[in-house]
Amino acid sequence: MSEAVTRTVTTPPGLLASLDPLLREWLPRQRWFAGKGRPVTGFDLVAATELLPAGGKLGLYHLLVRAHQPLQPGHVGHEQPGDCYQLFIGVREALPPRLAPALIGHVSQGPLAGRTVYEALHDTRPADLLLEALRTQARIGGLRFERDPRQEIRPGLVPRLMTAEQSNSSVVYGDTFILKLMRRVVPGINPDLELPLALAREGCPRVPPPTAWLVADAEDTAGPSHTAEPYVLGVLQPFVQGATDGWELALRELAKGEDFAAEARAIGRATAEVHTALARALPAVTLGHAQMRALVDGMTERLEAAVHAVPALRPYAEDLRSAYTALDDLASEGRTWTAQRVHGDLHLGQCLRSPAGIWSLIDFEGEPARPLAERRMPQPAVRDVAGMLRSFDYAARTTDPPQPDWATHCRAAYCAGYAEAAGRDPRTEPVLLRAYETDKAVYEAVYEARHRPDWLPVPMAALHRLASADPT
């Protein structure tokens, strides 16, 4: 194994000020930018690391910047420090044509005046540098490149940036590894590294084990928690060559009129195996009445807010609320439930089928919009089950006409597969399952109403069904 490389770096004063006007325009256009609809009014520099000297033919900066945005659209002047983003800024005299889509802009002032800056992950040299730093366990400024010494990382793997992601960026290296780089980052232990590491220790084959990871030591005094906890910035894992994600495969089978029940059953088994391994690896807790009351209150508050945001929900509000009160009633009678670490955002797109037909689960980050502490809390495993059940509904309603019977068969097969591996069928907890599925569909209704109104009938069909269900 190569010896670790440690290098101290300095960044020129005025760097962020010189980039500020360009980033204000460029950042909101990125798919992974979370503050859409509100202008960026300024930045705080959380950390800056020069990975390649900017005075040469090619420079490279790694930045953590916190964007300032108004609290509400149209309320400029009431800014607050917002989300922190990880940026890879390449610096060149001029961009070659192949990098034209990566352009951020031309710098007119400050230490980079006269140079061109761009999104460096599109460029092979910066991507090569990241893999080599992970391979050699480099320390560059406040960046720590760490790895599992039992896994080999061969040098010289050709990188390519994947273009399909929404909330993060990923670089594939020679069909051997995939490096997922978080874009909106928070300090603390990221479950997308924590849980796969725990599953690797348990020998669970359903999740690719982390090979290496990137961490930053940065004291973010502008952040909401004023913490000096490290940031987990990226995770390198084995790349499942030729794999198809569950969403793509389900839509393909739907289009051909093929049954998907066998695959749904296999995904259920994979989910249960991951849940079982997580329960062994990390502490579980018992949820009594007080804990369930807090959970029910949160679901109820989200429903009330959704009814105000989506008027179509109003006729169903009382019946949907019964899904939560039924759960609270069980808890008040002394019923308890086990909570453990879960995936947190499970759907067909988070499942990969290898060419050999083996299913894996990926992306354990949880719902990025939720606070990190909430994403790391133990929860009933049925939360993940509810997410998968909703995903089958979504797939079935992408066709014209929709095929609800297809979803019904897949949902049943998934639960049966889960029961085969876990020894318990999630359908034996109908009150808990209904509450979680209702909570998920309510979230979907708000999202679709705001972002994809044409898709609103998908969660509304589920909410009509859930509102009509027997609360017990």
N, C-alpha and C positions, 0 to 999 in steps of 0.2 A: 504494500500500500504506500502511496506517495505521502511524503511528510506534509503536514499542514503548512500552508503559506500564510504568513501574517504580514499585512502591509498597512501602514498608517497613511492617511490621505488628508489633503486639505482642499477645501472648495473656495473659489474666489468670492470675496464679498460682493454683494449686489447681484448674485446669480439669480435669485428668485425674482427680484425686481425687474431684471432684464427679460425674464420669461413671462412675467405676469400678464401683459396684454395679449400675448398669444394664447396662453393657457385659458384665459377667460372665454375665448371664442372656441377653442378646440375641445376642452374638457366636456362641456355639456353635450357635444355631438357624439360622444362615445357611448356605445351600447351599455357599458357597465356603469355609467354615471348615474347615481341614485337620485340626484336632486333636480330632475327635469321639471321644467315649468317655472323655475325660479332662477334669476340671473346670478352668476358668480360675481361678487363685488370685491374679492380680494383673497389673499392666501396667507397662511402661516406656514413657515418651513419647520417641519418636525425633525427631519434629518436629510442630509445630502451627502452622497458619497461619490467621488470621482473614480469610476472603474477603469476608464481609459482617458489619458490626458487630452483635454479639449484643444490643446495647442497643436496636436498632430493632424494627420489626414482624417482620422476618425476619432471622435471623442465620445465618451459615454458617461452619463450621470444617472445614478439611482437616487430618486427623490421620494420622500414621504411628505406630502403637502396636505394641509387642512384647508378646505374651501370655505369661504364665508359666503353665506346666502341669506336673503331676507327670510323672516319667519313665514311669511305668506306671499304668494305672487302679487306683484304690484305694490308691495310695502317696502320699497327701497329706503334705507335709513334705519331699519330695525334688524340689522344683520346680527348673526351670531355664528361662532365657529361651528362649522358643520362637519361633514364626513371627512375622514382622512383617506387619501388615495396614494397608491403605489404607482410611480411613473418611471419609465425607462426612456430617458431622453438621449437620442443620438445627436451628434454634432458633426456637420460636414460643411465644406465650402459650398458645395452644390450637390443635389441629389441626382443619382443616376435614374434613368427612366423606370427601372424596376421598382424603385422605392417611392415613386410619385404618390401612390395612395397613402403612404405613411407620413406625408408632410404635416408638420405642425405650423411652421411659418419661418419667416426670415427675421432675425433679431436686429433691431435698429439701435439698441443702446446697451450699455453695461459691458461686462467682460466677454460676452459672446457676440458683440456688435459685428455685423457683416457676415455672420455665419448662418447656416440653415439648420434648424432643429426638426427632429422627426421622431415618430414612434419606433424605438430601436428594436422591438421584438420582431419586426418585419425583416431585419437584417441578419444575415447568417453569422457575421463576426461577433456581435454582442451576444447572440444566442449561444454560440460556441463558448464564449467566455463564462457564461453562467454554468454550463455543464462542467467545464474544467474546474471552476471554483468549487463546485459540489464534489467533484471527484477527488480533489486535493485537500478538501476540508479547509478552505482558505478563510482567513479573517481579514476583511478589508474595511478599515474604519469601524463603524458600528455594525457592520454586516457579518454574520456568522453563517458559514456554509457547513452544515453538519450532515453526517451520513451514517448508515448502518455498515460497519466494517465487514460484515459477513457477506455483503452483496457487492459484486464487481460492477464497476462502471468503466466501460471501455472508452478510451478517448477517440475523437474523430468521428463520432456519429453525426450524420447530416441532420440539421434541424429544419423544421418547417412549422410555421405558425398556423394553428387551427383557426378557422374563421367563424365557426358556428356558435360560439359561446355567447352568453349574455352578461353574466355577472362577474366573470373572471376571464383570464387569458391562459391559453395552454400552448406549449411548444412540444412537438413530438420529435424525438431524436432517433432517427434510423429505424423506426418501427420497433424499438427496444424499450424506450422509456417515454413517459409523458410528464412534463413539468407543468403543474397547475400553479399559476401565479395569481394570488388574490389581488383584487384591485381596490375594493373598499376594505380597509383593514382597521382592526381595533386591537388594543393591547390585551394580552392575556392568552390563555391556552386555547388554541383553535381546535374544535372537535374534528376538523378534517384531517388533522395530524394525530390528535389524541386517540380517537377511536380506532383508526386503522392500526396504530401501533399496539393498542391493547389487544386487538383481534389477532395480530401477527403473533403476539406472545402466547395466545391461546391456540395457535396453529389452525385458525379458521381459514379455509381455502377460498371462501366466498368473497373476500375483499383483497385486492392487490396490496401487498405490504409496502409501506414507505421505504424507499431506498435511500433518500436524502431529503433534506429540507433546509430552507433559508429562513433565518431569524434576524431581526434587527433589535439592537439595544438602543432605545430612544426615549428620552424623557419629554413627553408631550404635555407641556404646561398649558397649552391651549385646549386640550381635550377635556371632555366632560368629567373625567374621573381624576385628572391631574396625576396620572400614575406613571411610574417608571417601569412597569411590566414590559417584557419584550413583546414584539410583534412577530407572529408567524406569517411569513410573506409568501411562501411557496412550498410545494411538496412534489418530489419526484417519485413516481411509481412505475412499475412495469406496465408497458403498453400492451393491451390485448389485441394483437394484430388480427385483422379481419373480423373483429367483433361488430355486432349490430346492436343498437340500443333497443330496448323494449318498445318504445313508442314507434320507432320507424318500422320495426318488425310487425307490430300489431296493425298498423295502418296498411302495410303491404298485404297481410293476410286478409284484412277486411276487404280491400279492393278486389282480391281474387275470390272472395266469398268463401275463404277457408276458415275452418274452425281453429280457435286459438286456445282452447281449454287445456290442452296438454302443456303448452308453454306457461299458461297462467298457473297451473298446478305446480310446475317446476319453480316458478318464481316464488310461490308461496312457501315451498320447502326451503329455498335459499334464504328468504326473509326470516323464517323460524330458526334456521341454523345460526344466522347472524345474531338474532335476539338471544338465543341460548348462550352463545359465546360471550356476548356483552354482559349477560347476567352473571357469568362466572368471573369475568375479568374485573368488573367494577361494582362498587357497592349498590345494592338495591335498598329501597325503603318501603315502608308500609304507609299507605294513605288512609287515614281515618277521617272522621267527619269534618274536623277543622280544615284539613288539607283539601278535601273534596269540596268543601264550601268555597274555599278560595278559588279552586279551579272552575266551579260552576259560576261563581260571580264574574270571573274573567270572560267566560263564554257568553254570559248574559249581557255584559257590557258591550262586547263586540257585536252582538245581535242588535242591541238598541242603536248603536252608532250606524250599523248597516241599514237599518230601517229608515233612518233619516237620510242616508246617502243614496239609497236605491228605493224609490217609492214603490216599485213592483213587489217589494217584500212585505208591504204592510198587510195585505190580506192573510198572510201566512204567519205573522209575528207571534200571535198567541199560541198557535199549535206548535210552532218551532220552539218556543220557550218551554213547552212541556217536555221536550227532550232533555232539557237541563234540570228542570224541577224533579223529574222522575229519578234522575241520578242522585240529586240531593236527598230525596226521600229515602232511597236505599241506604245512603250513608248515615242518615239520622237514625235508621233502625239498627245500626251497628255493623253494617257491611264494610269491609275493608278491601283494598286493592293493593297489589304490588306495583311499584314504579321502579324503573331501571333506565339506564342510558339507552337511547334509541337513535335511529337515523335522523329523524326530525323533519325531513322533507322528501319522503319517499314517493316516487311515482315511476311510471314506465320508463321515462327518460333517464332515470338513475340506475337502471338495470342493464347489464351488458350480457349478450349471449355470444360465446366464443364459437368459432367454426365447428368445434367438437360438440356443441350443444350445451355447454356448461354455463350457468348463469352466475354473474357476479354483481355485487352492489357497489356503487361508487358515490362520491360527493357527499361526505358526512358533515358538511359545513352547517347543515340545518337551514332554516329560513334566514337569509342574510339580513333582512330588515329587522329581525327581532334582536334584542340585546343579547350579548354573549352569555351572560350569567343565566338567562332564561333558556338559551339553547343547550346549556350544559346541565340543566336540571333533570333528574330522573323523572320519567313519565310512564304511564301505562303503555305497554307495547302495542296496544290496540290503536294508538295514534298513528303509527306507521301503517297498520292494516287499513285504517280509514283512508289514508292518503292513496294507497294503491287501489282501493275500491272506487274512489272518485276518478282515478286515472283511467280505469276501464270504461267508465261512463263517458269520459271525454273522448276517448278513441271511438266509441260506438256512435257518437253524435257528430263526428267529422264527415260521415258519409251522407249521401243524399239518395233516398231518405235515411234518417237515423236508424240504427239497428239495436234497439234496447234489449232485445232477447240475447244478442251476442254478448252484451255487457253482463246480463244476468248469469249466463253460463260461465263467463270468465270469473265473475265474482265468486260464484259457488266453487269453482275449481281451485281458485287461489286459496280460499279458506280451507278447503279439503287438503290441499298440499301443505298448508301451514300446520294443520292438525297432525298430519303424518309425521312431521319432523319435531314438532313441539310437544305432542302428546295432549294438546288441548285445542279445541276449535274456537276461534274468536267469535263465532256466531252463538256460542253458549253464554256470551256476555252481551245480550241484545241492547240493554239500556246504555251501557258504556259505549258500545260501538255506535249506536244511533247518535249519542251526544257528540262524539268526536267527528262522525261523518257530517252531522249538521253544522258543527263549527267550521269545518273545512269548506263546505259548500257556501256558507255565509261569506267567508273570506273570498271565495271565488266570485261570488256575485258582485261584491264591491270592486274587485279587480277588473272584472270584465266590463262593468258599467263605466269605469273610468278610462280604460285603455282599449278595450275591444268590444264595443257595444253589440256587434253582430254575434258575439259568442255568449251573450248573457242568457239566451235560452238554455244553454247547457246546464249551468248550475241551477237555473230556475226549475228545470224539469226534476232535478234531484230534490230540491227543496219542496216541490209539490208532493213528491213521494214521501219524503221524510215527515212532512207536516201531517200526512194522512196515516202515518204509522201508529200502531198501538204503543203508547208510552211505556207499557210494562213489558 
